[in-house]
Amino acid sequence: MAPPANRRSSYSRRAQYTTFLSYTAGVLGAAVGLALVVISLVNPGFFSALRGLADDATEPAAQAAAGSRDLGRDAWADISGFFHSGSEHARIQRELAEAKVRLVEARATMAENKRLKSLMGLSEEAGGAVAYARLTASTSASTRRYAVLGAGRDRGVAPGMPIRSQMGLVGRVLEVGSSSARVLLVTDSESVVPVRRATDGVAAFAQGNGDGTLRIRLINLGINPLRKGDVLVTSGSGGLYRPGTPMAIVTDLIRDGAIARVLSNPSDTDYVMVEKSWAPPPPPPPASDAAVKKR
């Protein structure tokens, strides 16, 4: 007599074990996922160490990939320049752009020094570079804007340190691993940088839009004094970012500010400099205290 065609799962012990293991795996997976969600909500910094280890593990491969990209880009530039006679023109354009940025930075530094000496009688503390490294990766399709730096605690990098290139401010260090670090770019929506107009010092805040541009919000509301083409530099308010660092150029005007384009695009930046966090000089002692000490 032939066996019935509609056997139940309980008819075979192997089918029972398979069904039991399937349900068990599903319950365990749901429990682990729920636990990870709870941990991420209660303690968001719990996964910082894991992300640091992941960045450290992928850092050698990222270095090699970045070197391969640079090699391929240089080879393509040489070939296209040979056939189209455009390499010399491109080089002159890059040098002109860097010269304009250097000029704006020098003017901003001179204006900052003049204000400090005439109004407060203070001298600006000299800072220095902590490390020079390469940006090995950066987000392109995510709503957040991060980059991976090829230097970590082994090079003296610490959270909060500003990152800049020869063109201007790139961002600040967010998390640090042993040989790599995660950088929060200025175009991220969580990045807010105090800035001012390089020519006359109009104060504002630059907040990332998450799409490669910045939203400039004026501190003093009223008639918008900004104009297209204005260059914005860091103001140094609140510390962290050294004043006078080039940051963005205004492209469009809105009612309470402007939309600006960053000068230092991470996708076109190879090597960057890690700076010490800047702190404003302490205020001078009151005249009464100075007189008492003199006596």
ZIFENDA-V940867 format. One line per field, one symbol per residue. phi: phi as a letter, one per 40 degrees, with the letter a starting at -180 (. if undefined). psi: psi as a letter, one per 30 degrees, with the letter a starting at -180 (. if undefined). Layout:
phi = ???
psi = ???
//
This chain:
phi = .ccccccccccbccccccccccccccccccccccccccccccbccccccccccccccccccccccccccccccccccccccccbfbcccccccccccccccccccccccccccccccccbgbbcccbaccababccaacbbcccbbabccaaccbgcbdgccbabccicbiacbbbbcbaacbccccccccbbcbacccbgccabbbccgbgbbbcbcccciccccbcgccbbccgcgggcccgcdbabcbabbcbiabbbccbcdcbbcbbbcbcccbccccccdccccccccc
psi = kklkeiklffekeeeeeeeeeeeeeeeeeeeeeeeeeeefeeifgegeeeeeeeeeefeeeeeeeeeeeeeeeeeeeeeeeefghfeeeeeeeeeeeeeeeeeeeeeeeeeeeeeeeeefhlkkkkalkelklkjfllkeflfljllkkhkbffggklkfkkklaffakealkekkaegllkkjlffkffkkkkllkfeggkklkjkkfggflkjjkkejlbkjfllkfkkklkfgkfadkkkgkkelkkekklegblklkkejkefgkdklkklkkkkkkklllleeeeeeee.
//
